[in-house]
Amino acid sequence: MSVIQRIRDKGAWIVFAIIALALIAFILQDGVRRGGSGFSGGSVIGKVNGESIERADFEQKLSMYGKGQQREQLIGQLWNQEVSTIIMKQEFDKLGLSVSQKELNEIMFGENSPLKREFTDPQTGVFDVERAKEAFAQIKKSKNTEQQAGIIEAYIEPAILQALNSKYQSLIQQSLYVPKWMIEKQQADNNSISSVSFVYVPYSSVSDSSAKVSDDEILNYAKKHRKEYERDEETRSIAYVSFSASASAADSVATKNQLAQLKSEFASTNDIPAFFSKNSTESPYYDGYVSKKEIKQKYIDSITKLPVGGVYGPYVDGNNFVLARVVAEKQIPDSAKVRHILVSTHQQDPNSGTLVRVREDSVARKIMDTVEAEIKSGKNFDSVCAKYSDDGNKNKGGVYDYFASARMVPTFNDFSFDKPVGSKGVIQTEFGFHYVEVLAQKGSGPGYKIAYLAKPIIVSNETDAAANNAAAQFAGTSRNKKQFEENAAKLNKTVIPSGEIKENDFTISGLGESRQLVRWIYEHSAGDINDQPIRIGDNYVVSLISSVIKPGLPPAQVLRPAIESIVRNQKKAKQIIENKFKGNTLEALATSTGTAVQKSDSLLFSNPFIPGVGNDAKFSGTAFNASEKGKVTEPVAGTSGVFALRVENISAKPNSTDTPESIKQTILQSQRMAIYRGSEALRKSAVIKDYRSKFY
């Protein structure tokens, strides 16, 4: 990405100042009233403890925050944010927390004001509080309620919510008491070192066939650990067959022939931008020199062997056929170091990526004339840069340290690499006027201007129709599970099982983005097959709803992957203990189990990893039990095997005296955990109704 594309920070104040005028009007108002919307009153996408989340508000926030992001990803993030916000606001109300007018003033006009960027003087970099207050006075009587509501939602409400959240967290922190003895115990435990001798028999020494696990055993275990395995929402699964609608060999040949017909004209044109405008390309023309070392093209060696004007291809690059033309060649440095001052005429909008005018060319040119005059008069460059530049690094002397070619927009790039060290001058790019000085250059090698005419390999209507027809025929003859599987086998198609699918999921494992299919799955019943194939990516998909798992404890076949190994190991542990652990000493146990007595001299309580065993909390807990010192324990069923051990010694790390800072960190950790667990408890106890699937 071009470095110059980031040169927009300072000019932002011009746009934001306009927005801010409308914002300040409501800082001291008592209430917040939202404007109307284009959605009907019944458009509720969810409820939290009875409080509705309106689709109109939700959509407004999606449009505000969602540009440049995956919409489906943002829907999930915004939903979680809205639910959490409502829960916390309800809790703030119960506790009587509020933000006074005085506090709100301090937030909006204080050191960390959300208005700081809008009202920072571009010349001094200082937040102009008086100008912000003056703007408030001027706009206080504004009648634009729609704009008021939008600005309150974007600025005021987040500021109030943040302040309330800080008060809430402070309440929890101040109400939490961590006894001194608890801290001392925790610190002592974390500093403990144990030395043990033990006999260990891994579960892997017993065959799985001797410890088979039934469905009843799976369910019995799950019932004993219901909180771990119980589901609070329905999930469904499918089995599916896909029919590829990717480009065929004939489609590839058609695209290749299309480029071959353009090759002669591409080689002879004197106006490449106009040619690309007429004949669209997937690779925009970069009209600047690029070092060969920076060109990441599979056939770059073949391309650069051509004379200027030569055309290579068509060749395949990803999903495109490409023609590459060598436009120009010259020796250029490998990297360059420059400093510059930018007077912006345009900024790049961070959401849309489009350029927005912030200053007329004539005004920018006059400012640049002043810049040149001051530098020529001998004024310090860094001072002039800090005063006039709209670049983000203006306070660092405007320096771009060594950068490779093609990192800047072409005009800036060519000045930096074509001009000799010491060159100074003014150039104009789409971002504005730049005063540039070339400070240094490194290395040397061939640089090229190469134009790439790239055409995507497009799926023809015939190819798409053939895939759709094949999928439709399969769906039409597969009306139950047996037919579905038999017909797939006849076509040598693999029936692929999905993972569990939730009602608001946007993707299905193995298929990618597939919201249309998810909605179909939840509109139908177990055993149903979609008679109309659904296009997902480059495939037409026919699916069978294989299972519907209601909220509560899932059936054994769903639980088996998570529980089977646990129950099997319990059975193996019983066999090992009953059949192999015979004796009262470690030596006798080693003989009866066919193993050897092992030793570990530096086990850490803070790290339950045991050499030769792995991570095992039961082993670690037993090894630090002082009451077991000098004794041989009873056999213990651990995580990966059965063990018996003797604690030889428990000591402390050398130089393990607790510092005030470590104690402080322990307390802070406890406070953070309390805040997190409190928030989780509030969410778990909330009554949340989710209707998103009706709308998205």
N, C-alpha and C positions, 0 to 999 in steps of 0.2 A: 504494500500500500504506500502511496506517495506520502513522503514526509510533509510536503506542502499542504496536503489535505488536512493536516491538523492545525494549520495556522488560522485560528478563528477565535481564540479565547477572548481577546480584548474587545473585538468588535461586537461581541454579544450584548454588551451593555446597552447598545442603541435600541435593539429589539426589546430587551427585557425591561428597560425603563418605561416603555409604553404600557406593558402589561402591569407593571408594578403600580402605576397610578390608580388603576382600578382596584388593585388589591388592598391598599392601605385604608380605604374607606370603611372597612368592616372590622378593623382591629379592636375597636372599643365597643362594638355593638353587643347587645346582650344575647341575641338569639340568632340562629341560622335557619333561613327558610330556603328550600330548594325550589327551583323553577319546575315547570311542567315538562312533559316528554311526549314523544310520539307513540309510546307503547300504551296498550290498554291497561286498565286498572287491575286486570286479572293476571298479569304477567309476573308471577312470583316464581323465582327459580329455587327458593329454599326458605326455610325458617330455622331460627336458632332460639330455643326457649320461647317460641311463640312470636319472635320478632322477624318480620319478613325481609328477605333480600329481593329487592325489585329488579326485574330484568333491565328496565330503563337505566337505572343507576349502574348496574353491572356492565351493560354494553358501553355506557359512557366511559367507564374506567378502562375497559378493554381498548377502546379507540384511543384513549389518552396514553396508555402505557404499552400498547401492543404493537406499535409500528416497528418493523424490523425484527420481530420475534415470531416464533411459531405460535399461531393463534391457539391451537389445542393445548400447547404447553402452558400458555399464559392463562387459559381458562382455569386449569387446575390450581395454578399458583394464586390467582386472584381469588378463587373460591376459598382456599385455605386462609388467605389473608382476611377476607371479609368475615368468615366464621370466627376467627381468633379476635378480630377487632370488636365484633358484637359481644362476644363472651366477656372480654376484658372491660368494655364500657359498662355492661350490666354489673360486673363486679365492682367497678369504680363507684357506680351509683349506690350499691348496697353499702359500701364503706363510707359513703358521704364525701368522697374525694371530689375536688373541684379546682378550677384555675381562676383566680380573681382577675379583675380588670388590670390591677397593678402588675400582677405576674405576667399577664398576656402582653402588656406594654414592654416589660423587660425582655420577654422572649423575642418580640418583633423588632425592638430597637436596640437590643443588647449585643454583646460581643459575638454571639453565635446566631445572629438574626438570619432567618431564611431569606431576608431581603438584601442580604449583604452584597450579593453579586449584582443585583439590579441597581443598587445605589452606591456602588463603588466608583469613585472618581477615576476615569481612565488615565488621567495625567499623573495623579499622585498614588493611586492604588489604595486610598483610604476610604473606609465606609463613611459616607456623608449622612449622618443621622438627621441633621437639621433639614437637609433636602428631602429626606424620606418623610419627615413630619410635615413639611410644607406641602408635599404632594398629597398627604392625607387630608390636610385642611382644605385643599382645592377640590378634592374629589368626594368629600364626605357626603355631599348632597346628590350624588349620582342617582339616576333613575333606572339604570340598566340592570334590572334584577337578574336577568339570565346570566350576564357576565359576572355579577356579584356572586351568584350561587356557585358558578364554576370555579372562581378564584378562591372562594372560601373552602371549597372541597379540595382544591389542589394545594393550598398553602396553610390556611388558618387551622382547619381540622387536624391535619397531621401534626402541627406544632402543639396544639392542645393535647392531642392524644399522647405525644411523646412526653409532655410534661406530667400528665396523669400517670403514665407508666413509670416514670422516674419516682414519683411519690409512692406508688404501689410497691415497687421494688425496695424502696427505702424502708417502708413499713415492715416488709418481710425480713429484711436484713436486721433491722433493729429488734424485731421480736424473736429472732433466732439466738438461742444461747447455747454455746458450745462449752461444756465444762472443761476446766483445765486438765482434769484427770483423763478425759477422753482424748484430748490432743496429745497428752503425754503418752497414753497407751498406743495411739495410732502411730506416733513417731517412733516409739520403741519397737513396735511390730515391724514397721518398714525398715528399721535398721538391724533387724535380727538376722543372724546367720545360723543355719543348722547343719550339723554333721550327722549323717545317718548311714546305717548298714541295712540292706534290704534284699529280699527275694521277690522276684517279679515274674509272673507268667502272663504273657499277652493273650488277649482273646483270639487273636489270629492263629494261635496254636490249636484251636478247636475248630473242626470243620463246621461250616454253616448248615450242612445237611443234618447234623446231630442236634441242631437247635432251631427247628422250624417254628415260625410264628403264625398263629391263626388270626383270623379277623377278630374273633372275640377277645383275644389277648391284646390286639391293637386298641380296640374300643375300651377295654377295661383300663388300660394305661392312660388313655386320653381322658377318661372320666375322672381319674384320680388327679389329673393335671388340667382340669377343664379350662382354667383361665389362660393357659398357654395355647390351647388349640381351638377354642370356641371362636366362631366367626360372628361379626356383628353386621355383616351385609352379605347378600346373595352373590354367588359367583357361578359362572357357567363355563363349559368347555365345548370345543368342537373338534371334529376331525374334518379335514378338508383336502380337496384335490385341486390343483391349479393347472391351467392351460396357458402356456406362454404366448403372449402377443408381442414379443420382442421383434425387432426388425429381422426380416429374413435375409438370406443371401441375395435374393433378387432386389430387396430394398437397398442393400449396401451397394450393389452394382449400379442401381439407378442414381444414387447420390454421387458415386464415383464418376459416372458418365456426365452428370450435370457439371461437376467441377472441371472435367476434362474439356468440355465445350467452352468453358470460360478462361482456360489457361492462356490462350493466345492473346485475348483482350487484356487479361491481367498483366501479362508481360509487357505490353506495349503502352499501357495507360500512363499519362503524365500527371494524373490527378488521382492519387490513391484514395483520399477521403471521399471524393465524389463517386469513385468506382464502388467503394464500400457502401455508400449511401444508396446506390442503385442496386447493388447485389449484396444483400445483407450478409454479415459475417458474425460468427460467435466470438471472434477475437478482435476487439477494437484496435485500431492502428495507433501504436505509440511512436510518435514522430520525434524520437530522440535516439542518440547512440547508446547502445547497451554492450557492455563488455561480454565477450564470448564466454568468459568464466561465469557470468551471471545468467546465461540463457539455459534454461532447463528444458531442452527439447531432445527427444529421442534421436532425431536425425540431424542434430546440429552440425556434426562434422561433414555430412554430405551437403547440407545447405550452404555452409560457409566455403566449400570448395568451388562453388559456382561464381562466375564473374558477376559484377554489379549488373543488375537487370535480369539475372537468371532466375528461373522459377523451378522449384523442386516439388514433385508430387504429381498426382494426389497420393497422400499417405494417410493411414489411420492414426488418429490421436484421441484416445478415449472413445467417445461416442460420435466423433466427427471425422469427416474426410477433410484434409487440409492441403492447400497450395501455399508454399512459402516463397516469397520473392525477396531477393537481396536488393534493397533499395540504395544503400550506400555503405561504404566501409572506410575506416580510418583508424589510426592508432590513438588510443585514449588512455588516461590513467586508470588504474584499478580502483582507486578511491580518491575522494576529495574532501577537503575541510574548508568550510566557508563561514562567514558571518553575514547576517543580513538584517535589514529593517523592513518590515512589511507595513504598508498602509492599505488596509483592506477596502475593497469595493464590494466583495461578496463573501459570504460565509456558507459553509456546507451545513444544511439542516441535519442534525444527528438522527432524526427519525426517518425522513424521506430520502436523504442523501442528495437532494437537489440544492442548487446554489441560490441563496437569498441575497438580494442587494441590500447593503448596509450603508453605502456611501456612493455618491455620484462620482464618475471618473474625474470630472473637472475639479471637484473638491479634493479628491485624493491626490491628484497631480500637483495641486498647489502645496499640499502638506509635504509631498515628496520633494518639491523644490526647496522648501524650507530645510528639510533634512539634509539635502545635498549642500546647501549653503552653509549650514552650521558645521558640517564635517569638514568642508573645504576651508572654513575659517580657523580650524584647528581645535574645535571642541572635542572633548573625549567621546569616543565612539559609544562606549558603554552607557554614558549619560544620555546621549542623544537617542540611543536605542530604547532605554527605559522610559524616556519621555514620550516618544512617538510611535513605537512599534506596536502592532496589534498581534504579534506572534506570541505564542505561549512561553517561549524561552527568552523573552525580552529582558528579564532580570539576570540572565546569564550571558549577557553580551551578544545575544542573537546568534550564538555559535552552533553550527551543526558539525559535530565532530565527524571524523572520517566515515563516509557513507559510500556505498557502491552505486554504480550507474543504475538508472531506471527507478530509483527510490523517490525521485522528485517528478513534478510535472515536467514535460519535455523542455520548455523554454528555460526553466531554472536548471534542469539537468545539463543542458548543452552549455550554458554559461559556465557552470561549475567545472565541466570536464574539457571544454574546448579552449577556454581562455587560459593563458599562462598564469602562474602564481603571481600575485600582486595586482591582478586586474580588478578594476572597480567599475561599477556601472549600474544603471537603472534598467530593469526589465519589467514587462507587464505580463501577468498570467491571468487566468480566470479568477484568481483570488484577489488580485489587486496589483499595486506597484511595489517592487522590491528593490531596495538598494543592496547590492551584493558585492562582497569582497572575497576573492579567492585567496585563502590563507596558505594552503598547502595541498600537495597531491602526492600520492604514493603509487609505485609500480607503473607498469605500462603493458599494453597488449592490444590486440585487434578489437575494435568496437564496430557494431553493425546496426544499421536500421533495417529491420526485417518486417515485412507486411505478411500477415497470415490471413488468407481467405479460408475460413472454416465453415463447413456446412454440416449440420447434424444429420445423422442417418435416421431418417424419419420412417416410421412404420406406415406402410401403405394401407389404404382402405381394404384391399384384398387380404392382406396378412391379418389385420385386425378382425375382419369378418370371419375368416377361417377359424381363428381361435375362439371367437364368440360362438360360432355355430357348433364347434366341437364340444364346448362346455355346455351349451344349451341341450344338445343331444344327450350328453351324459346325465345332465340333471333330469331330463324328461324321462329317462329310462331307469332312474335310481330313486324309487319312491320309498324305500325303507333301508335299514342298515345293511341287510344281507345283499340286496341289489347294489347298493352303493359300493360295498367292498368287492363284490364279484365283477362289476363293470370296471372298476379301477384296475383290477388284476388283468382283465382282458386287454386293457389299453396300456399295460405296463406302467401305470401311474402309481405313485406312492401316496398312500393315505397318511397324511401328517396330522398327528394330534397337537392341539394347542395347549398352552398352559391355561391357568384359570383367568377368566375374563370378567371384569367388573362392569357394572352398567354404564359408568361414565368414562370408561377407558377410550382412548383415541387410537391406540395401537394394539395389535395382536402379535405376539412373539412369532417371528418367522415371516410375517407379512408386512410389518411396518404400519404406516398410517392407514387405518381401516375403520374409521368411524361409522361409515354406512353399514358395514357388516355387523359391527357391534350392536347398532340399533336394531337390525333385523333379528339378531340372536335374542334380544330381550323382548321382541314383539311376538316371538313364536315359542313353541314348546319343545321339550326333549323329544328327540327322534325326528323332528322336522328337518327337511332338506330344502334349501332355497332353489326354487324352480327357475328363477331368473339369475344367471351368473352375475356376480358383482366384480366390476373392474377394480383391481387394486394394483397400482404400479403398472408393471408390464404383464400382468396376469389376469385372467378371468378365473374367479374362484367359485367353486361349488362346495358347500359345507353342510355337515350333518351335526345337529346339536346333540352331543354325546352325553352331557350330564348337566343337571341343574342342582346346585348345592345351596340349600336354604340356609338362612342364618342359624347359628347354633353349632352343635358339634357335627363335623362332616362325617360321611361314611368311611368305613375302614379303608377302602381302596384309595381314597384321597389322603387319608392320614398315614398310610403305610410308608411312603418315602421318607417321612420325617420321624416316624416312631419305630419302624421295624428293627433298625440296627440297635436301638436302645434296649428293646425288649429281648432281642436275640442275645445281646451281651449280658443281660441279667441272667438268662438261662445258662449261658456259657460260664458265667461266674459261679453259679451254683454247682455245675459239674466240676469245675476246677477245684473249688474249695472242698467238695465232698470226696473227690477221687484222688487229688494230688497233694493237698496240704496236710501232711502227716508229721507230727513232731512238735516239740516245745522250744527248740532252738533254731536259729537261722540255718545252721549247718545241716540239721536234720531235715528242715523244710527244703533246702537246696537239693538234698539227696532224693527226697520223695518226689520233687517236681522235676528232677532232671536238669536243674539250672545251677547257677553259681551265686554265691553271696556277692552282691555288688555294694560299692561304697560311693557316697557323694559327700564331699567335705565342705561345700560352700553354697548350699541352697539359700536363696533369698526369699523372705516372706513376701516381698513386694513383686516377685516374679515367679509364678508357680510353674516354672519349666524345670523338669528333672531330666538330666542326661540319661539316655537309654530308655526313658519312659515317655517323655513329652509333657504337655501341659496337663496337669491333673490336680484339681483343687483339693480333692480328698487326701491325696498323698501329701500335698503341701501342708494342709491343716494338721494332719497326723504328725508330720515331721517337726512341727513347731509346738506340739503339745508337751509342755514341760513335765506333766505327770507320767508321760510314757518314757522318760529318760531311763536308760539302762534296761528296759523291759522289751520283750518281743511281743508285738501287738498281735491281736487276732487277725486272720486274713481279712482284707478290705477289698471290696469290689470298686475299683477306680474307673476312670474314663476309658482307658484302653486295655486294662488288664487287672489281674488280682495281685495284691502285694501284701507282704508282712514286713514290718521294719522295726528297727531298734534305734531310738534316738541316742546318739553318742554324746552330743554336746549342743547347747544352744548359747550363742554369744552375740555380742553386738559388733557392728562395724567399727573399725578404729576411726577416731576423729569424727564421731557421729553426733557430737553435741548439737542440739537444736538451736538455731539462731532465731532472733526475733522475727526476721524476714520469713523464715520457713514456717513459723507458727502463724504469721499473718496470712501466708498463702493457704495454709490449711483451713483457716477460718473463712477466707474468701471463697475457697472451693466449696465449702459447706453451704455458704450463702447462695452461690450460683446454683447449686444442686437443688436447694429449697425453692428458688424462684422457678426453675425448670419444672420440678415435680408439681409445684402448685398450679402452674399453667396447664400441665398435662391432666391433672386431676379435674380442673374446671372443665376442660374439653370432654373428658370421659363422662362426666356427670351431666353434660348438657344434652338436651333433646334436640337433635339436629335432623331436619327433614330436607332431603336433597332431591330437587325436581329438575336438575340440570338436563337430564337425558331427554326431557320433553322439548327442549329448545336447541340443544347442540348435538 
